[in-house]
Amino acid sequence: MVNIREVNPEADVRSIAAIYRWYVENTTATFELEPLTETDMLRRIEDISSRFPYFVCEDNGEIVGYSYAHTWKKFPAYDITSESTIYLLPQVKGRGIGRALMTCLIDECRQRGILSLIACITAENMESCRFHESLGFIPVSRFRNVGRKFGRLLDVVDYQLQLT
């Protein structure tokens, strides 16, 4: 049984850290180079979830993915815009869990008065680009050679979803 709920930082940190660790160590989906300790991840979850929506998806009691919104830019004028983040266990992709998590996140952002969501995606991550496009996000920018991971220079694309 699949269930989406708000994050419980202390109870969920181990699973979230493990999911994120896989992406840090194996993909260019994140530009972080070292996995976070559970302590660092807990601080991050607590900080984000105290101000923004943060959801986890459980499948038969196991956390298989998470999504959250967070600060896009630090200046108060940008408070109407948030950046979205989503990570899933690789083995659950294609089951609709990502769509359910993002739909929940988008709905909650709308209810909180967010007018725009930005998804910052490594350009070579076509799976994520297609996923966001299927949700109505449109590509709005491309930054060339702005990150380096696994010895390669990487481009980043920004996608935007207007929530109004």
Disulfide bonds with the S-S distance in Angstrom:
none
